[in-house]
Amino acid sequence: MKSQEIRSKFLNFFEGKQHLIVPSAPMVLKDDPTLMFVNSGMAPFKEYFLGNAEPKKNRISDSQKCLRVSGKHNDLEEVGYDTYHHTLFEMLGNWSFGDYFKKEAIAWAWELLTEVYGIDKDILYVTVFEGSDDKDKLDMDTEAYDIWKQYISEDRILKGNKKDNFWEMGDQGPCGPCSEIHVDIRSKEERAKVDGKTLINMDHPHVVEVWNLVFMEYNRKANGTLETLPNKHIDTGMGFERLCMVLQGVQSNYDTDVFTPIIREIETITDKKYGDNEEVDVAIRVISDHVRAVAFSIADGQLPSNTGAGYVIRRILRRAVRYGFTFLDKKEPLIYRLVDVLSKKMGDAFPELKAQKQLIENVIKEEEASFLRTLDQGLVLLNRIVEETKGDTVSGEKAFELYDTYGFPIDLTALILSEKNLKLDEEGFKEELQKQKNRSRSASETSTEDWTILIEDDVEEFIGYDTLEANVRITRYRKVTSKKDGEMYQLVFNLTPFYAEGGGQIGDKGFLEDISGDVVYILDTKKENNVIIHFTKELPEHINEGFKAVVNNEHRALSSSNHTATHLLHQALRTILGEHVEQKGSLVKPKSLRFDFSHFSKVTPEQLQEIEDFVNARIEGKLPLEEERNIPMEKAIEEGAMALFGEKYGDTVRTIRFGNSIELCGGIHVKNTSDIWHFKIVSEGAVAAGIRRIEGITNKAVKDYFSENNTAYLEMKGLLNNAKEPVKALENLQDENADLKKQIEGLLKDKAKNIKGELKNELTEINGVQFLAKKLDLDASGIKDVCFELGSQFDNLVLLFGAENNGKAILSCYISKELVASKGLNAGTIVRELGKHIQGGGGGQPFFATAGGKNPAGIEAALEAAKGYVV
């Protein structure tokens, strides 16, 4: 059975059980601070389990793309070494929100596996929660046990502990006992020798969990206690790749048709054979898994970067590059070439792969090339560390610096050192790594208390499109403590005019005023699992009374101005550069805007001017805001509104139109484009391969920009003696400066020639070496000329010259090539060591190298120390 058919049968089965089939949500989460990525099938539905929103239907089913590479659920280091862990995987799932419970969930799971998929009942086992003796004092799940007895013999129903059979989404939130279904795909002979029940949850590659049925009936509070949920829910997740392994009769996920096309392509590109060598096999599995994770992330809008979720994606990609570099001998980009076969294989189920294929390839190729350059640089730095190592063990601190600062993989360091008969201080490396983790954990540590409920209110209405102030009541609050912000309070109102951060636009600020006129300032507004949260440094004194909530009008107006400008900018880019342009990210603040978009070349100055003029023409055109709320998604698309990949939309949406610009948007906008006043581009550049970024300003920031530029212009004009044509006067000044520079260079060259004879007479012979260490009044170029002039006359020369230029120190070392070979001297090593005297460093070739530093006072000490290399 092909993988496409397996997926279809699952969704068709649950559609027949009155489930609404929904598409996979984007993997990158926007409004859940506890998760970077969707790491389970239930994550996109968290707001329903928490009671913060109503689902479209109480029964839902889907195939959700998930990523497990950070936090509690982290499979990254397992991937490649076994045949069933993955970074990206599909989770087939069915959910009930307060509808059916254990009886139906178990019956349908058994029906699908044994009757629809035809899995032999004799190779299936199930587990149920055995209860716990810890502080929770939970009873055994006898209800699930009794239901399973109707379908499977009791000797195949195993009791599992809390670790395996009690599922929790995190430290807080909905949780409950679960029942796992395991399958034993070993041969009959193996099954006869060893009873399958003894291998359940023992990490056996052929006795694996295939489906987990979670019975959500509790809520874990911040203080660690459990409370019973008012409604009971079902959350099931079945690993698609593992199911394919079972139904396709193979012994590894990587032998299914989910992976074999990618593996065949890797074999073709690398000329390596899968199945012949374990190290090669691990590398091929790593690459075939990781290309999926990276490609889907980019398609969902998450580019590799140095922070947050982007850093995780970069780390996955670099791990794949490293395995290709080390074990497949690929020293040039490889992984981007696999995107085509991946798109063909999964593009029908996930159309974003086909739509974003070119972008995915470009970004991956550029990232690969960049990291391969890093690896080359790391090899040079590692060789330097080896040269400086005394004894046979390289310090863990040095190896960590190479890993942390330059991204050089530690296992590659260990491999290269072993080839050089050196050891790595692994304990020292682990200590440094742990210190870094502790620093990071300490910086991001947050303590969140339980919500204190003041008023039972299920729906928090946002009214901020129409008003900037309202009379509100606080429905709940909680205290949050972090190292960064200290103690903060999070408040939820029954209704709010405050816009929560979203769609690239930052949240509103303002204040709460009580009946006596006391004010508490709202410092930020965010959305968490569909709840609008207002951040304050203090709790209002009369917490149970009514308040007037007031949004900061200037903050809102300037943000609105910049947000509307991004819509006009998007329209301008698609009109001027072409309709291939798509938004890839934005940031809207009161002071500025940032807009990322797909485009494969630098935007020329002429195009930038045209884009700026296009936007300003629409500002001058005084286009009114045309807003439609709660219109069907299909209607909005028909009217020309653009849907962005990586965004999650409901059945009804809001559209924002200014003239011919129409977009799906939940943000705040001006009432008329004339409110923007003016738009100015301040920068344009590359963010990643195929992604450009424009930064711009509007309104008050443009006025400030023109004012500052005018002040600078008047100052410059004053320096030019108030020339009538300041540009021409500046050009003349530059020409004069260039002429003087040429004259100075000529004089310095003459000086260098004249000094050569004097220096020749100062050479001292030490152990057969002509040596001189001296401070010169020349620039770096002049010193180099002198070195090579003298070097042409001797084959046993060692020179070290120092100089001070513009308050900086320079050291230059020259060694005759004959001495480099015969005495093992190295100019690069010498200047690196002597560079410490001038508080700097440098390098170069064995026969000539330079160092720069910030301490000219150390030059004499460096010159004195130089003699030690030839004595």
C-alpha positions in Angstrom: 0.0 0.0 0.0 1.5 3.3 -1.1 2.0 6.1 1.4 -0.5 8.4 -0.3 -3.2 5.7 0.0 -2.4 5.1 3.6 -2.9 8.8 4.4 -6.1 8.9 2.4 -7.6 5.8 4.0 -7.0 7.3 7.5 -8.7 10.6 6.6 -11.6 8.9 4.7 -12.2 6.6 7.6 -12.7 9.4 10.1 -14.6 11.5 7.7 -17.0 8.6 7.7 -17.2 8.9 11.4 -18.5 12.5 11.1 -15.1 14.1 11.6 -14.2 17.4 9.9 -11.0 16.9 7.9 -8.7 20.0 8.2 -5.4 20.7 6.5 -2.2 20.6 8.5 -1.4 23.8 10.4 1.9 25.5 9.8 4.7 24.0 11.9 5.9 27.3 13.2 3.7 28.6 16.1 2.8 32.3 16.3 1.0 32.8 19.7 2.2 30.1 22.0 5.2 31.1 24.1 5.7 27.6 25.4 6.5 26.0 22.0 8.6 27.0 19.0 7.2 24.4 16.7 4.2 22.1 16.5 5.6 19.0 18.2 2.4 16.9 18.3 -0.8 16.6 16.5 -2.7 18.3 19.3 -0.6 21.5 19.4 -2.7 23.5 16.8 -5.8 22.6 18.8 -4.4 23.7 22.2 -6.8 26.7 22.5 -9.8 24.3 22.2 -8.4 22.0 25.0 -7.8 25.1 27.2 -11.4 26.4 26.5 -10.2 29.6 24.9 -12.0 29.1 21.6 -14.7 27.0 20.1 -13.8 24.4 17.4 -15.7 24.4 14.1 -16.8 20.9 14.9 -16.4 18.7 18.0 -14.9 16.0 15.9 -11.8 16.8 13.8 -9.1 14.7 12.0 -6.0 15.6 10.0 -2.4 14.7 9.1 -0.3 17.3 10.9 3.4 18.0 10.2 5.4 18.0 13.4 8.9 18.9 14.4 10.7 17.5 17.5 14.1 19.1 17.8 13.9 21.3 21.0 12.5 21.3 24.5 11.0 18.3 26.2 10.3 16.4 23.0 13.7 16.4 21.3 14.6 13.5 18.9 17.4 15.3 17.0 20.4 13.3 18.2 18.6 10.0 17.8 18.0 10.6 14.1 20.1 8.6 11.7 21.3 6.1 14.4 18.1 4.2 14.5 15.5 3.6 11.9 12.4 5.1 13.5 13.2 8.5 15.0 12.7 11.6 12.9 12.9 15.4 13.2 9.9 16.1 10.9 7.1 13.5 11.0 3.5 13.4 10.1 1.0 12.7 12.9 -2.3 11.2 11.8 -4.8 12.2 14.4 -8.5 12.3 15.5 -9.9 14.6 18.1 -13.0 14.9 20.2 -13.7 18.1 22.0 -16.2 17.1 24.7 -17.9 14.6 22.4 -17.0 10.9 22.3 -14.5 9.4 24.8 -12.7 6.2 25.4 -15.2 3.7 24.1 -15.4 5.2 20.6 -11.7 6.1 20.4 -10.6 2.5 21.2 -13.2 0.9 19.0 -12.4 3.0 15.9 -8.6 2.7 16.4 -9.0 -1.1 16.4 -11.4 -1.1 13.4 -9.1 1.0 11.3 -5.9 -0.9 12.1 -7.3 -4.5 11.8 -10.2 -4.2 9.3 -9.3 -1.2 7.1 -5.5 -1.6 7.1 -5.7 -5.4 7.7 -3.0 -5.6 10.3 -2.8 -9.0 11.9 -4.3 -8.8 15.4 -1.7 -11.3 16.7 1.1 -8.8 16.3 -0.6 -6.0 18.2 -0.3 -5.1 21.9 -1.9 -2.3 23.9 -1.0 -0.5 27.1 -3.1 1.2 29.7 -2.2 3.4 32.7 -1.4 1.4 35.8 -2.0 4.3 38.2 0.5 6.1 40.4 1.6 6.2 44.0 3.1 9.7 43.8 1.5 12.9 45.0 -1.2 12.6 42.3 -2.5 9.3 43.7 -4.1 8.3 40.4 -6.1 5.1 40.0 -5.5 2.5 37.3 -7.4 3.2 34.1 -9.7 0.3 34.5 -12.3 1.8 32.1 -9.8 1.6 29.2 -8.7 -1.9 30.3 -12.2 -3.2 30.3 -13.0 -1.7 26.8 -9.8 -3.3 25.4 -10.8 -6.7 26.7 -13.6 -6.7 24.1 -11.0 -6.6 21.3 -7.8 -8.2 22.4 -6.8 -11.0 24.8 -5.8 -9.8 28.3 -2.3 -11.2 28.0 -1.7 -8.5 25.3 -3.0 -5.7 27.5 0.0 -4.4 29.4 0.0 -1.9 32.3 2.3 1.1 31.8 3.7 3.6 34.2 3.3 7.3 34.4 6.3 8.0 32.1 4.8 5.9 29.2 1.0 6.1 29.9 0.2 9.5 31.3 0.4 12.3 28.7 1.1 15.9 29.6 1.5 18.8 27.1 3.9 20.6 29.5 4.4 21.6 33.1 0.8 23.0 33.0 -2.3 22.4 31.1 -4.7 19.6 30.1 -3.4 16.0 30.5 -4.6 12.5 31.1 -3.9 8.7 30.9 -3.2 7.3 27.5 -3.4 3.9 25.8 -0.7 3.0 23.3 -1.0 0.5 20.5 2.3 -1.3 19.7 3.1 -3.5 16.7 5.6 -6.4 16.5 6.9 -6.7 13.0 9.6 -9.2 13.7 9.7 -12.5 11.8 7.6 -15.5 13.1 10.8 -17.2 14.2 11.9 -14.2 16.3 8.5 -13.8 17.8 8.6 -17.5 18.8 11.9 -17.1 20.5 11.2 -13.9 22.5 7.7 -12.8 23.6 6.8 -9.4 22.1 5.3 -8.1 25.4 8.8 -8.1 26.9 10.0 -5.7 24.2 7.3 -3.1 24.6 8.8 0.4 25.2 12.3 -1.1 25.2 13.4 0.8 22.1 13.4 -2.3 19.9 13.4 -1.1 16.2 10.8 -3.7 15.2 8.5 -3.6 18.2 7.3 0.0 18.1 4.4 2.2 19.3 2.3 3.1 16.3 -0.7 4.9 17.9 -1.3 6.8 21.1 -4.8 7.4 22.4 -4.8 10.2 25.0 -7.8 10.6 27.3 -7.7 14.2 28.4 -9.6 14.4 31.7 -7.3 16.5 34.0 -5.7 19.9 34.1 -2.2 20.3 35.7 -2.0 23.5 37.7 1.1 25.7 38.2 1.4 24.4 41.8 1.6 20.8 40.4 -1.8 19.6 41.5 -4.4 18.1 39.2 -8.0 19.1 38.7 -10.7 17.4 36.7 -11.6 19.1 33.4 -15.3 20.1 33.0 -15.3 18.3 29.6 -13.4 15.2 28.6 -11.5 15.2 25.3 -9.8 12.7 23.0 -6.4 13.4 21.4 -4.9 10.6 19.3 -1.7 10.5 17.3 -0.4 7.9 15.0 3.1 8.1 13.4 2.6 8.1 9.7 6.1 6.9 8.8 5.9 4.0 11.3 2.5 3.0 10.0 3.9 3.0 6.4 6.7 0.7 7.6 4.1 -1.8 9.1 1.8 -1.7 6.1 4.6 -1.9 3.4 6.2 -4.9 5.1 9.6 -3.4 5.6 11.9 -3.3 8.7 12.7 0.4 8.7 10.9 3.7 8.2 13.7 4.6 5.7 12.8 1.6 3.6 9.2 2.9 3.0 8.3 4.9 -0.1 8.2 8.0 2.1 12.1 8.0 2.1 13.3 5.7 -0.7 13.0 8.3 -3.5 15.2 10.7 -1.5 17.7 8.0 -0.6 18.0 6.9 -4.3 18.7 10.5 -5.2 21.4 10.8 -2.5 23.0 7.6 -3.8 23.0 9.0 -7.4 24.6 12.4 -6.3 27.2 11.0 -4.0 28.0 7.7 -5.7 27.6 5.9 -2.3 25.4 2.9 -1.8 22.9 2.7 1.0 23.2 -0.6 3.0 26.9 -1.3 2.4 28.5 0.7 5.3 27.0 1.7 8.6 28.6 5.2 8.7 27.4 5.9 5.2 24.0 4.6 6.1 23.7 6.9 9.1 24.7 9.9 7.0 22.2 9.1 4.3 19.4 8.6 6.9 20.4 11.9 8.6 20.3 13.8 5.3 17.0 12.2 4.0 15.3 13.1 7.3 16.7 16.6 7.7 16.0 17.8 4.2 12.3 17.3 5.0 12.4 19.2 8.2 14.3 22.2 6.7 12.2 22.3 3.5 8.9 22.3 5.3 10.1 25.0 7.8 11.1 27.3 5.0 7.8 26.6 3.2 6.0 27.6 6.4 8.0 30.9 6.5 10.7 30.0 9.0 14.1 30.8 7.5 17.4 29.6 9.1 18.9 32.3 11.3 21.0 32.8 14.5 18.1 33.1 17.0 15.1 31.3 18.2 13.3 28.9 15.8 15.5 30.0 12.9 18.6 28.8 14.9 17.0 25.4 15.4 16.4 25.1 11.6 20.0 26.2 10.9 21.3 23.6 13.4 19.3 20.8 11.6 20.6 21.8 8.2 24.2 22.1 9.5 24.0 18.6 11.0 23.0 17.2 7.6 25.8 19.1 5.9 28.3 17.9 8.4 27.3 14.2 7.8 27.6 14.7 4.1 31.0 16.4 4.5 32.5 13.8 6.8 31.0 10.5 5.6 29.8 11.1 2.0 32.9 13.2 1.0 30.7 16.0 -0.3 32.6 19.3 -0.1 30.0 21.2 -2.2 26.2 21.8 -1.6 24.2 18.7 -1.9 21.0 18.9 0.1 19.3 21.6 -2.0 19.4 19.1 -4.9 17.0 16.8 -3.0 14.2 19.4 -2.8 12.9 18.5 -6.3 12.3 14.8 -5.5 10.8 15.8 -2.1 8.4 18.2 -3.8 7.3 15.5 -6.3 6.8 13.0 -3.5 4.9 15.1 -1.0 3.7 18.2 -3.0 0.2 16.8 -3.6 -0.5 16.4 0.1 1.4 19.6 1.1 1.0 22.1 -1.8 3.3 24.6 -0.1 6.3 22.5 -1.1 5.5 22.9 -4.8 4.6 26.6 -4.4 7.8 27.5 -2.5 10.2 25.0 -4.2 12.5 27.6 -5.8 12.8 29.6 -2.6 13.5 26.4 -0.6 16.3 25.4 -3.0 17.9 28.8 -3.0 17.9 29.2 0.8 19.2 25.7 1.4 22.0 26.1 -1.2 23.2 29.4 0.2 23.1 28.0 3.8 25.1 24.9 2.7 27.7 27.0 0.9 28.1 29.2 4.0 28.5 26.3 6.4 31.0 24.6 4.1 33.1 27.8 4.2 32.8 27.7 8.0 34.0 24.1 8.0 37.0 25.1 5.9 37.7 28.0 8.2 37.3 25.7 11.2 39.8 23.2 9.8 42.4 26.1 9.6 41.6 27.2 13.2 41.8 23.5 14.4 45.2 23.1 12.8 46.3 26.2 14.6 45.0 24.8 17.9 46.9 21.6 17.2 50.1 23.6 16.6 49.8 25.4 19.9 48.9 22.3 21.9 51.5 21.0 24.3 51.2 17.3 24.9 48.7 14.9 23.3 45.4 16.4 24.6 43.5 19.3 23.1 41.8 21.5 25.7 38.0 21.2 26.0 37.8 25.0 26.4 39.5 25.5 23.0 37.3 22.9 21.3 34.2 24.6 22.8 35.4 28.0 21.5 35.7 26.4 18.0 32.2 24.9 18.4 30.5 27.9 20.0 32.1 30.8 18.1 32.6 29.2 14.7 30.0 26.5 14.6 32.6 23.7 14.1 31.0 20.4 15.1 32.6 18.7 18.2 32.5 15.2 16.8 34.3 16.4 13.6 36.9 17.9 15.9 37.3 14.6 17.8 37.6 12.7 14.5 40.3 14.9 13.1 42.3 14.9 16.4 42.2 11.0 16.5 43.6 11.0 12.9 46.5 13.1 14.2 47.0 10.8 17.2 45.7 13.4 19.6 43.0 13.2 22.3 40.1 15.6 23.1 39.4 16.7 26.6 35.8 15.7 26.4 35.0 16.4 30.0 36.4 19.9 29.7 34.2 20.4 26.6 31.1 19.1 28.4 31.8 21.5 31.3 32.0 24.5 29.0 28.8 23.4 27.2 27.0 22.9 30.5 28.1 26.4 31.6 26.6 27.9 28.4 23.3 26.0 28.9 23.1 27.2 32.5 23.6 30.8 31.4 21.0 30.4 28.7 18.5 28.7 31.0 19.1 31.3 33.7 18.5 34.1 31.3 15.2 32.7 30.0 13.9 31.1 33.1 10.3 32.0 33.7 7.9 31.2 36.6 4.2 31.4 35.8 1.5 31.1 38.5 -2.0 29.7 37.9 -4.7 32.1 36.7 -6.8 33.7 39.5 -10.3 33.7 38.2 -12.4 36.8 39.2 -15.3 36.5 36.7 -16.3 33.4 34.7 -16.2 34.7 31.1 -15.5 32.4 28.2 -15.3 35.1 25.5 -13.0 38.1 25.5 -14.2 40.5 22.9 -11.7 42.6 20.9 -13.3 46.1 20.1 -10.1 47.9 19.2 -11.0 48.3 15.5 -13.6 50.8 16.5 -12.5 52.5 19.7 -9.4 53.3 21.7 -11.0 53.2 25.1 -13.7 51.2 26.9 -15.0 50.3 30.4 -13.7 46.9 31.2 -13.6 44.4 34.1 -10.6 42.1 34.8 -11.8 38.5 34.4 -8.5 36.8 35.5 -4.9 37.5 36.2 -1.6 35.7 37.0 1.9 36.6 38.1 4.9 35.8 35.9 8.5 36.2 37.1 11.5 36.2 34.8 15.1 37.3 35.1 14.7 39.6 32.2 11.5 41.5 33.2 11.3 40.7 37.0 7.8 40.4 38.3 5.0 41.1 35.8 1.2 40.7 35.9 -0.8 39.4 33.0 -4.4 40.6 32.9 -7.4 39.4 30.9 -10.5 41.6 30.4 -14.1 40.9 29.5 -13.5 43.1 26.4 -10.6 45.1 25.3 -9.6 47.9 22.9 -6.0 46.8 23.1 -4.6 45.2 19.9 -2.4 42.1 20.7 0.8 41.6 18.8 0.2 39.7 15.6 0.7 39.8 11.9 4.0 41.5 12.4 2.5 44.4 14.3 3.5 45.0 17.9 0.9 45.1 20.6 -0.7 48.3 22.0 0.3 50.2 25.1 -1.8 52.3 27.4 -3.3 52.4 30.9 -6.0 51.3 33.2 -7.8 53.9 35.3 -9.9 53.0 38.3 -12.9 55.0 39.6 -10.6 57.1 42.0 -8.3 58.1 39.1 -5.4 55.7 40.0 -3.6 54.5 36.9 -1.8 51.2 36.1 0.2 51.3 32.9 -0.2 48.5 30.3 3.3 47.9 28.9 2.5 45.4 26.1 -0.3 43.3 24.7 0.1 39.8 23.4 -2.1 36.8 22.4 -1.5 33.4 23.9 -3.6 30.4 22.8 -6.3 32.8 21.6 -6.4 34.9 24.8 -5.5 38.6 24.7 -3.1 39.3 27.6 -2.2 42.7 29.0 1.1 43.1 30.7 1.6 45.4 33.7 4.3 45.8 36.4 1.8 46.1 39.2 -1.7 44.7 40.0 -4.5 47.3 40.2 -5.5 48.0 43.8 -9.2 47.6 43.4 -9.0 44.5 41.3 -12.7 43.6 41.4 -14.0 47.0 40.3 -14.5 48.4 36.8 -11.8 50.2 34.9 -11.4 52.5 32.0 -9.0 50.9 29.6 -7.2 53.5 27.3 -4.9 52.8 24.4 -2.0 55.1 23.8 -3.3 57.0 20.8 0.1 58.2 19.4 1.6 54.7 19.7 -1.4 53.2 17.9 -1.5 55.9 15.2 2.2 55.5 14.3 2.0 51.7 14.2 -1.2 51.9 12.0 0.6 54.3 9.6 3.5 51.8 9.2 1.2 48.8 8.9 -0.8 50.3 6.1 2.5 51.4 4.4 3.6 47.7 4.4 0.4 46.8 2.4 1.1 49.6 -0.1 4.8 48.5 -0.3 3.7 44.9 -1.0 1.5 46.1 -3.8 4.4 48.3 -5.2 6.9 45.4 -5.1 4.5 43.0 -7.0 3.7 45.8 -9.6 7.3 46.9 -10.2 9.4 43.7 -9.6 6.8 41.2 -10.7 4.1 38.9 -9.3 6.7 36.3 -8.1 7.2 38.6 -5.1 5.6 37.2 -1.9 5.7 38.5 1.7 8.0 36.5 3.8 7.8 38.4 7.1 7.2 41.9 8.5 7.7 43.9 11.7 5.6 47.0 12.3 6.5 49.3 15.1 5.6 53.0 15.8 9.1 54.2 14.7 9.7 52.0 11.6 8.6 49.1 9.4 10.4 46.1 8.1 9.2 44.0 5.1 10.8 40.7 3.9 9.9 39.4 0.5 11.0 36.8 -2.1 13.1 38.2 -4.9 16.2 36.7 -6.5 18.4 39.8 -7.1 19.3 43.1 -5.5 16.7 45.8 -6.0 18.4 48.6 -8.0 18.4 52.2 -6.8 16.2 53.1 -9.8 13.7 50.4 -8.7 13.8 51.5 -5.1 12.9 55.1 -6.2 10.1 53.8 -8.3 8.8 51.7 -5.4 8.9 54.7 -3.0 7.2 56.9 -5.6 4.5 54.2 -6.1 3.7 54.1 -2.4 3.7 57.9 -2.0 1.4 58.3 -5.0 -1.2 56.2 -3.1 -0.6 58.3 0.1 -1.2 61.5 -1.9 -4.2 59.8 -3.5 -6.0 59.8 -0.1 -7.4 56.3 -0.5 -10.0 55.4 2.2 -9.9 52.2 4.2 -12.4 49.6 2.9 -12.7 46.9 5.6 -14.8 43.8 5.5 -15.1 41.6 8.6 -16.1 38.0 9.0 -16.4 37.3 5.2 -15.9 33.7 3.9 -12.3 32.9 3.1 -13.3 31.7 -0.4 -15.0 35.0 -1.1 -11.9 37.0 0.0 -9.6 35.0 -2.2 -12.0 35.4 -5.2 -11.9 39.2 -4.6 -8.1 39.1 -4.9 -6.9 39.0 -1.3 -3.6 37.2 -0.8 -3.2 34.3 1.6 0.3 33.9 3.0 2.1 30.6 3.4 2.8 29.8 7.1 -0.3 31.7 8.3 -3.3 30.0 9.9 -6.7 31.2 8.6 -10.2 30.5 9.8 -13.3 29.9 7.7 -14.1 33.6 7.9 -11.5 36.4 7.6 -11.0 40.2 7.6 -9.9 42.0 4.4 -8.2 45.4 4.2 -8.5 47.3 1.0 -6.8 50.6 -0.1 -7.5 51.2 -3.8 -6.3 48.0 -5.6 -4.4 46.7 -2.6 -6.4 44.0 -0.8 -5.0 41.7 1.8 -6.2 39.3 4.5 -5.2 41.1 7.7 -6.2 41.3 11.4 -4.1 44.3 12.1 -4.8 48.0 12.8 -4.7 50.5 9.9 -5.2 54.2 9.1 -8.6 55.4 8.0 -7.1 57.1 5.0 -3.7 56.7 3.3 -3.2 60.5 3.7 -2.7 59.8 7.5 0.6 58.1 6.6 2.0 61.6 5.4 5.0 60.2 3.6 6.9 56.9 3.0 10.7 56.7 2.9 12.9 53.6 2.2 16.0 53.7 4.5 17.6 50.4 3.5 17.4 47.4 1.2 19.4 44.2 1.5 19.5 40.4 1.6 18.2 38.4 4.5 18.9 35.0 3.0 19.2 33.5 -0.5 16.1 34.7 -2.5 14.8 36.8 0.4 15.3 40.6 0.4 14.4 43.1 3.2 13.3 46.7 2.9 13.3 48.9 6.0 11.2 52.1 5.9 9.7 54.9 7.9 6.5 57.0 7.7 4.8 59.9 9.3 6.7 61.5 12.3 9.8 59.4 11.6 10.0 60.8 8.1 9.7 64.3 9.4 12.6 63.6 11.8 14.6 62.0 9.0 14.3 65.1 6.8 15.0 67.4 9.7 18.2 65.5 10.6 19.3 65.3 7.0 18.8 69.1 6.6 20.8 69.8 9.7 23.6 67.6 8.5 23.5 69.3 5.1 23.8 72.8 6.6 26.7 71.6 8.8 28.5 70.1 5.8 27.8 73.3 3.8 29.4 75.3 6.6 32.5 73.2 6.5 32.7 73.9 2.8 32.6 77.7 3.5 29.0 77.9 2.5 29.8 77.0 -1.1 26.9 77.8 -3.5 27.4 74.3 -5.1 28.3 72.1 -2.1 28.2 68.8 -4.1 30.8 70.2 -6.6 32.9 71.6 -3.7 32.9 68.2 -2.0 33.9 66.5 -5.3 36.8 68.9 -5.7 37.9 68.2 -2.1 37.9 64.5 -2.7 40.0 64.9 -5.9 42.5 67.0 -4.0 42.6 64.4 -1.2 43.2 61.6 -3.8 46.1 63.6 -5.3 47.7 64.2 -1.9 47.3 60.5 -1.0 49.2 59.5 -4.2 52.0 62.0 -3.3 52.3 60.6 0.2 52.4 57.0 -1.1 55.2 58.0 -3.5 57.2 59.7 -0.7 56.8 56.6 1.5 58.1 54.4 -1.3 61.1 56.6 -1.7 61.6 56.5 2.0 61.4 52.7 2.0 64.0 52.5 -0.8 66.4 54.8 1.1 66.0 53.0 4.3 66.8 49.6 2.8 70.5 50.3 2.8 70.5 51.4 6.4 68.6 48.3 7.5 70.9 46.0 5.6 73.8 47.4 7.7 71.9 46.7 10.9 71.4 43.0 10.3 72.9 40.7 13.0 73.9 37.1 12.4 72.6 34.7 15.0 73.1 31.0 14.6 73.6 31.4 10.9 70.5 33.6 10.5 70.5 37.2 9.4 68.2 38.9 12.0 66.7 42.3 12.6 63.9 43.5 14.9 63.2 47.2 14.6 60.4 49.8 14.8 60.0 51.8 11.5 58.2 54.9 10.6 56.3 53.3 7.6 52.8 52.1 6.8 52.1 48.4 6.4 52.5 48.6 2.6 55.9 50.3 3.0 57.1 47.7 5.5 56.1 44.8 3.2 58.1 46.4 0.3 61.1 46.7 2.6 60.8 43.0 3.7 60.6 41.6 0.2 63.4 44.0 -1.1 65.8 42.7 1.6 64.4 39.1 1.2 65.5 39.1 -2.4 69.1 39.5 -1.3 69.3 36.8 1.4 68.2 33.2 1.8 68.7 33.2 5.6 66.7 36.2 6.7 64.4 36.7 9.7 62.8 40.2 10.1 60.3 41.6 12.6 59.3 45.2 12.1 56.9 47.2 14.2 55.1 50.5 13.4 52.5 52.8 14.8 49.8 54.2 12.5 46.8 56.2 13.7 47.2 55.0 17.2 47.2 51.3 16.2 50.2 48.9 16.4 51.4 46.9 13.4 53.9 43.9 13.5 55.2 42.3 10.3 57.4 39.2 10.1 59.4 38.0 7.1 61.3 34.6 7.0 63.3 33.3 4.0 61.5 30.3 2.5 64.7 28.3 2.9 64.6 28.8 6.7 60.9 27.9 6.8 61.8 24.6 5.3 65.1 23.9 7.1 64.4 25.3 10.6 60.6 24.9 10.7 60.1 28.6 11.4 56.6 30.0 10.7 55.9 33.8 10.4 52.2 33.2 11.1 52.9 31.5 14.4 55.4 34.1 15.5 53.1 37.1 14.9 50.2 35.4 16.7 52.4 35.0 19.7 54.0 38.4 19.6 50.7 40.0 18.8 49.7 39.4 22.5 52.2 42.2 23.4 50.2 44.7 21.3 46.8 43.3 22.5 46.0 42.0 19.0 46.5 39.1 16.7 47.0 38.2 13.1 48.4 35.6 10.7 49.4 34.9 7.2 51.8 32.6 5.3 54.8 30.8 6.9 57.2 33.2 5.1 55.3 36.5 5.7 52.6 37.4 8.2 51.2 40.5 9.9 49.5 41.3 13.2 47.5 44.4 14.3 46.7 45.5 17.8 45.4 48.4 19.9 48.5 48.8 22.2 51.4 50.6 20.4 53.2 50.7 23.8 53.8 46.9 23.5 55.8 47.1 20.2 59.2 47.3 22.0 58.4 44.2 24.1 57.4 42.3 20.9 60.6 43.3 19.1 62.7 42.3 22.2 60.9 38.9 22.4 61.4 38.2 18.6 65.1 37.3 19.2 64.0 34.2 21.1 62.9 32.6 17.9 66.4 32.5 16.4 68.6 32.2 19.5 
